[in-house]
Amino acid sequence: MEFKLSEIGQIAITVSDVSVALPFYRDVLGLDFLFSPSSTLAFLSAGSIRIMLSIPQGAGAVGGNSTLYFKVSNLSAIFSVIVSRGAKCEREPQMAAKLPDHELWIGFLRDPDGNLIGVMEEKR
């Protein structure tokens, strides 16, 4: 049987305290809250991708996740708003690559547990 994976449905973020992480992802980053079945789990929406906040459950280390990259337009303004809401700035937005048809700009933030968050814009 041949197949290939083509779509991400959910990404888990390991946090130390869901009650601290949830306001960051909901209020600071502006993701839509979906539901919270317990005090150790919360689900949000980033477009068609579901983000699961969870304490370590046998795997995963707090602050040691893969980097999430969120696409935006008007990176400088949005980055400033996110920082003004309380996100820790890791690196101000800067050009990461000059491609034939656009420039890729990325800035980096940290959540309350130190997980790295990228905010990116493809400037044409």
Rosetta blueprint (number, residue, H / E / L):
1 M L
2 E L
3 F L
4 K L
5 L L
6 S L
7 E L
8 I L
9 G L
10 Q E
11 I E
12 A E
13 I E
14 T E
15 V L
16 S L
17 D L
18 V H
19 S H
20 V H
21 A H
22 L H
23 P H
24 F H
25 Y H
26 R H
27 D H
28 V H
29 L L
30 G L
31 L L
32 D E
33 F E
34 L E
35 F E
36 S E
37 P E
38 S E
39 S L
40 T L
41 L E
42 A E
43 F E
44 L E
45 S E
46 A E
47 G L
48 S L
49 I E
50 R E
51 I E
52 M E
53 L E
54 S E
55 I L
56 P L
57 Q L
58 G L
59 A L
60 G L
61 A L
62 V L
63 G L
64 G L
65 N L
66 S L
67 T L
68 L E
69 Y E
70 F E
71 K E
72 V L
73 S L
74 N L
75 L H
76 S H
77 A H
78 I H
79 F H
80 S H
81 V H
82 I H
83 V H
84 S H
85 R L
86 G L
87 A L
88 K E
89 C E
90 E E
91 R E
92 E E
93 P E
94 Q E
95 M E
96 A E
97 A E
98 K E
99 L L
100 P L
101 D L
102 H L
103 E E
104 L E
105 W E
106 I E
107 G E
108 F E
109 L E
110 R E
111 D L
112 P L
113 D L
114 G L
115 N L
116 L E
117 I E
118 G E
119 V E
120 M E
121 E E
122 E E
123 K E
124 R L
